[in-house]
Amino acid sequence: MCAYTSSSSSKGVTMYNYDWWSFDKDLMLDFNHFLKKINTRSCINLGFIDEEYDNLNRHGEIDYGLGIDVEYFHPTITLDDRMRYIGTVIAQQDMSKFNILGNGIISHFYGARGVHMALTNSTDPNDCFVDFDKLADNDQLYLAELKSNIEIAKTKKRPIWGTTELHTSIQAASRNYCREKYNKPDRPFHPVDVVDWVASFKYNGTYKKLSEAQNMQQAYTILRQLPGIGEYYGFHGAASTSVLPQMKYYHDDKFCAPGPGAVYLINRMWPEAPRKLHAEAIYFLRENGEECGLTKDVWFHPEAYNIDMPDGTKLFREKQDGLKYYGTEVLSCQFGIYLQIREDKKLCEKRKVSRATELTDQNTLEEFFV
C-alpha cells in the first residue's frame, strides 16, 4: 500500500495509507461553512458573542439544516452542553465514583437534556442523580420509584430519549438483561431497564476495567464487550465518560470509531477510500484542518478554551483551541447528517433539541451554567 504524508509540521510528518488530499474541494467549502455556523451559534447561545444568527448557506440562501434549533453537537467539547454537564456538574457531586460514572453513561444512553431530572422527578439540575449503588445492590423499591418517575415524565411530556441517536440497541440490551435477571423471557422493555442494566456494570467487571483504562481505545474495547453496545455507543460512551476527571482516558487520544454520519461524509468526500481506513480520514482532518480548508477563518472563542472548576483548576488538561480527535469525529458526523437533511424541512424539524426540563425559567442546560 502506498504511503502519503501530511503537510502539517506541528507534529512532524504524518504518514497515511490513502491520499486524503484528494478530497472533494466544493464539499470541503460546505464543510467549512457548516463549522463556522455551528461555532457562531454556540458562541451566541453561551453569551460569548453578541450578534444575530442567520441560517444562510455559503451562497446566501436560506438553509433549513442550519436553523437555530436544529441540533448539532459542537466539535469543541467545552461547547457541547451535555459534555459540560457531565464534567462540571455530575463529576463534582459528593457521591461514589461508580455513581458518577453511571450518571455520566446514561447521559448518552438516554440522550435527552435533563434526563436525570426526569428519572428522579427533580427540577434541580444539581440534585437529580440516579443512585446506582442502590440499584447495583438490587434495591427494588428504589427501582420502582424510578419507574414511577418515568411514567410521571411521560405525562408531563418530559422526554428521556435524545432525538439525535438511535437507541434500539441500548433498549434491546437492557431489556434482555432484565429478562434474564428476573427470569421473564417475554418481559417487555421499559425505559427503567437501562438504569437497571447500567447498575450491573458495578459487579460484572465493567466498572473496574473502565477505571483502569489508560486511553480511549481501551475504554471503547471494554464497552464493546457488552451485549448491545456497538461502535457508536462504544466510542461515544468512552468519550462521554472521558470528561470525568475520575477517569484516566482522554478525548484527544488518537482513536475514533466513525459513526454513520461520519461514514456518510467520508464516502461523499472520498468516494474511493477503503472502509477500513475511515478512521484515518478523521485523523487527517484533525491534523490538517487549516491546510485542507476545514478550519479556515474559524475562530474558536477563548472563553471556550477550557472550563473553570470551583477549586480553581481547569476541567481539561490542555486548551480546547482547535479540533481534537473526538471533536473531529463529532463534527464529521454532524456534517454528514446535515448533508442528508438540509433540503428537507420536516427532517430538520425532527432534529430539534430534546430537553426534559420543566417549563420554568430554566429551559436549557446552557442556562444552568450562567
C-alpha positions in Angstrom: 0.0 0.0 0.0 1.3 3.5 -0.8 2.2 5.9 2.0 1.0 9.5 1.9 2.2 12.3 4.0 0.7 15.3 5.8 1.8 18.8 5.1 1.3 19.7 8.8 4.5 20.5 10.5 3.2 20.9 14.1 3.7 17.3 14.9 6.2 16.4 12.3 5.5 14.3 9.2 2.4 12.1 9.5 2.1 9.1 7.2 -1.2 8.0 5.8 -2.3 4.9 3.9 -4.6 6.9 1.5 -4.4 10.1 -0.5 -6.7 12.1 1.7 -5.6 15.3 -0.1 -7.9 14.1 -3.0 -10.9 15.4 -1.1 -13.9 17.0 -2.9 -13.0 20.7 -2.9 -16.5 22.0 -3.2 -17.8 19.8 -0.4 -14.9 21.0 1.8 -16.1 24.6 1.3 -19.6 23.5 2.6 -17.9 21.7 5.5 -16.0 24.8 6.4 -19.2 26.9 6.3 -21.1 24.4 8.4 -18.4 24.6 11.1 -18.5 28.4 11.0 -22.2 28.4 11.5 -22.5 25.9 14.4 -19.5 27.6 16.0 -21.1 31.0 15.8 -24.4 29.6 17.1 -22.9 28.0 20.1 -21.0 31.2 21.0 -24.2 33.2 20.8 -26.1 30.7 22.9 -23.4 30.8 25.6 -23.2 34.6 25.6 -19.6 34.6 24.3 -20.5 37.0 21.4 -23.4 39.4 20.9 -24.7 39.1 17.4 -27.7 37.9 15.4 -27.7 34.4 14.0 -28.9 33.6 10.4 -29.4 30.3 8.8 -27.9 31.1 5.4 -25.7 28.7 3.4 -22.4 29.9 1.9 -24.3 31.1 -1.2 -26.5 33.4 0.9 -29.6 31.2 0.6 -32.0 30.1 3.5 -30.9 26.7 4.7 -33.3 24.7 6.9 -30.4 22.5 8.0 -28.8 25.5 9.6 -31.8 26.5 11.7 -31.0 27.8 15.1 -32.9 25.0 16.9 -31.7 22.1 14.6 -29.4 20.2 16.9 -25.8 19.6 16.1 -23.1 18.9 18.6 -20.2 21.4 18.6 -16.8 19.8 18.0 -15.2 21.7 20.8 -16.1 19.6 23.8 -16.4 22.7 26.1 -19.3 23.8 23.8 -21.2 20.6 24.0 -23.8 21.2 26.7 -24.1 17.5 27.5 -20.4 17.2 28.0 -20.2 20.3 30.1 -22.9 19.0 32.3 -21.1 15.7 32.8 -17.8 17.4 33.6 -19.0 20.4 35.6 -22.0 19.0 37.5 -22.1 15.2 37.6 -18.3 14.8 38.1 -18.4 17.3 41.1 -21.1 15.6 43.1 -20.5 14.2 46.5 -21.2 10.6 45.6 -19.3 7.4 44.8 -17.2 7.1 41.8 -19.5 4.4 40.4 -22.5 6.8 40.8 -20.6 9.5 39.0 -19.7 7.0 36.2 -23.2 5.6 35.9 -24.8 9.0 35.7 -22.2 10.0 33.1 -23.0 6.9 31.0 -26.8 7.4 31.0 -26.4 11.0 29.7 -25.6 9.4 26.4 -27.5 6.1 26.6 -30.8 8.0 27.1 -29.8 11.3 25.4 -32.3 13.9 26.4 -31.0 17.0 28.1 -32.2 16.9 31.7 -32.8 13.2 31.6 -31.5 12.9 35.2 -34.3 15.2 36.3 -36.9 13.2 34.5 -35.6 9.9 36.0 -35.6 11.3 39.6 -38.6 13.7 39.2 -36.5 16.6 40.2 -36.4 20.2 39.0 -32.9 20.8 40.3 -30.1 20.0 37.8 -27.7 19.9 40.7 -29.7 17.4 42.7 -31.2 14.9 40.4 -28.9 11.9 40.2 -29.6 8.2 40.0 -28.2 6.2 42.9 -26.5 3.3 41.0 -25.1 1.9 44.2 -28.7 1.2 45.4 -29.6 -0.4 42.0 -26.4 -2.5 42.0 -27.5 -3.9 45.4 -30.9 -4.7 43.9 -33.0 -2.2 45.8 -36.3 -2.9 44.1 -38.2 -0.2 46.0 -35.8 2.4 44.6 -36.1 0.9 41.1 -39.9 1.1 41.3 -39.6 4.7 42.3 -37.5 5.5 39.2 -40.0 3.6 37.1 -42.8 5.7 38.5 -40.8 8.9 37.8 -40.6 7.9 34.2 -44.3 7.5 34.0 -44.7 10.9 35.5 -42.3 12.3 33.0 -44.4 10.9 30.2 -47.5 12.7 31.5 -45.6 15.9 31.7 -44.1 15.3 28.2 -40.6 15.4 29.5 -38.6 13.3 27.1 -35.9 11.0 28.2 -34.6 9.9 24.8 -32.5 12.2 22.7 -33.5 12.9 19.1 -30.1 12.5 17.6 -29.3 8.9 18.2 -31.0 5.5 17.6 -31.5 3.8 21.0 -32.7 0.4 19.7 -29.5 -1.4 20.6 -29.4 0.1 24.1 -33.1 -0.7 24.7 -32.7 -4.3 23.4 -29.6 -4.9 25.5 -31.2 -3.6 28.7 -34.4 -5.5 28.1 -32.5 -8.7 27.5 -30.5 -8.2 30.7 -33.7 -7.7 32.7 -35.4 -10.7 31.1 -32.5 -12.9 32.3 -32.2 -11.2 35.7 -35.9 -11.6 36.5 -36.3 -14.9 34.7 -39.1 -13.5 32.5 -38.2 -14.3 28.8 -41.3 -12.4 27.5 -40.8 -9.4 29.6 -41.5 -6.2 27.5 -39.0 -3.4 27.6 -39.4 -0.4 29.9 -37.1 2.6 29.9 -36.1 1.9 33.5 -34.4 -1.2 32.3 -31.5 1.0 31.1 -30.5 2.1 34.6 -31.0 -1.4 35.9 -28.6 -2.7 33.3 -26.0 0.1 33.8 -26.1 -0.7 37.5 -24.9 -4.2 36.7 -21.6 -2.7 35.5 -20.5 -2.4 39.1 -20.1 -6.1 39.7 -19.6 -7.5 36.2 -16.2 -6.1 35.8 -17.0 -3.2 33.5 -16.6 -0.5 36.2 -13.2 -1.8 37.3 -11.9 -2.1 33.8 -13.1 1.4 32.8 -11.5 2.8 36.0 -8.2 1.3 34.9 -8.4 2.1 31.2 -5.5 4.2 30.1 -6.8 5.6 26.8 -9.9 5.9 24.6 -9.2 2.7 22.6 -9.1 0.7 25.8 -12.3 2.2 27.1 -14.0 1.6 23.8 -12.9 -2.0 23.7 -14.3 -2.6 27.2 -17.7 -1.1 26.4 -17.8 -3.1 23.1 -17.6 -6.3 25.0 -21.1 -5.6 26.5 -24.0 -7.1 24.5 -25.8 -4.3 22.6 -23.0 -1.8 22.5 -21.8 -1.4 19.0 -19.2 1.1 17.6 -21.4 4.2 18.1 -22.1 3.7 21.8 -18.7 2.2 22.4 -17.0 5.3 21.1 -19.4 7.9 22.5 -19.8 6.1 25.8 -16.0 6.3 26.2 -15.9 9.9 25.1 -18.7 11.0 27.4 -17.0 9.4 30.4 -13.6 10.7 29.4 -14.9 14.1 30.6 -14.9 12.8 34.1 -11.7 13.8 35.9 -12.0 10.5 37.8 -11.1 8.6 34.6 -7.6 8.2 33.0 -8.5 8.3 29.3 -8.8 11.5 27.3 -11.0 12.6 24.4 -8.0 13.6 22.4 -6.3 10.2 22.4 -5.7 9.3 18.8 -8.5 6.9 18.3 -12.0 7.0 16.8 -14.7 4.8 15.5 -16.5 6.8 12.8 -20.3 6.8 13.3 -22.9 6.6 10.5 -22.9 10.3 9.8 -19.1 10.5 9.6 -19.1 7.4 7.3 -21.6 9.2 5.0 -19.4 12.2 4.9 -16.3 10.2 4.2 -18.0 8.4 1.3 -19.0 11.7 -0.2 -15.7 13.4 0.4 -13.5 10.4 -0.7 -15.7 8.0 -2.7 -12.9 5.6 -3.4 -11.5 5.4 0.2 -11.5 1.9 1.7 -13.9 1.4 4.7 -11.1 0.0 6.8 -9.3 3.4 6.6 -12.2 5.6 7.5 -10.7 6.4 11.0 -7.6 7.7 9.2 -9.8 10.2 7.4 -10.8 11.7 10.7 -7.1 11.8 11.8 -6.3 13.6 8.6 -9.0 16.2 9.2 -7.8 16.7 12.8 -4.2 17.0 11.8 -4.6 19.2 8.7 -7.7 21.3 9.4 -6.2 24.6 8.4 -4.3 23.2 5.4 -7.2 21.4 3.9 -9.6 24.4 4.4 -11.8 22.9 7.1 -10.9 25.4 9.8 -10.1 28.3 7.5 -11.3 31.6 9.1 -12.9 29.6 12.0 -12.3 31.4 15.3 -12.6 29.3 18.4 -13.5 31.7 21.2 -11.1 31.9 24.1 -14.0 31.5 26.6 -14.3 28.0 25.2 -10.7 27.0 25.6 -11.4 25.4 28.9 -13.8 25.3 31.8 -13.0 26.8 35.2 -13.8 24.5 38.1 -14.8 25.6 41.6 -11.5 24.6 43.1 -9.6 26.9 40.7 -8.4 24.1 38.4 -9.3 23.6 34.7 -11.5 20.7 33.6 -9.3 19.8 30.7 -5.5 19.2 30.7 -5.0 21.4 27.6 -6.6 24.3 25.8 -9.5 23.3 23.6 -8.5 25.9 21.0 -8.9 23.8 17.9 -10.1 20.5 16.6 -9.3 17.4 18.7 -9.7 13.7 17.6 -13.1 13.2 19.3 -14.4 16.5 18.2 -13.4 15.9 14.6 -15.4 12.7 14.5 -18.3 14.6 16.1 -18.0 17.4 13.5 -17.8 14.9 10.7 -20.9 13.0 11.9 -22.9 16.2 12.3 -22.0 17.4 8.9 -22.8 14.1 7.4 -26.3 14.3 9.0 -26.6 17.9 7.8 -25.9 16.8 4.2 -28.8 14.3 4.4 -31.4 16.6 5.9 -30.6 20.2 4.8 -33.1 20.3 2.0 -36.0 18.6 3.9 -37.7 20.9 6.3 -39.6 18.1 8.1 -36.4 16.2 8.8 -34.8 19.3 10.2 -37.8 19.7 12.5 -37.2 16.3 13.8 -33.7 17.2 15.0 -34.9 19.9 17.3 -33.2 19.8 20.7 -34.8 17.2 23.0 -34.9 18.5 26.6 -36.5 17.0 29.7 -36.6 20.2 31.8 -39.7 21.7 33.3 -41.2 24.7 31.5 -39.8 27.1 34.0 -37.1 29.8 33.8 -34.5 27.0 33.4 -35.4 25.7 30.0 -32.0 24.8 28.7 -28.8 23.4 30.2 -27.0 26.4 28.9 -28.9 28.5 31.4 -27.8 26.2 34.3 -24.2 27.4 33.7 -25.0 31.1 34.0 
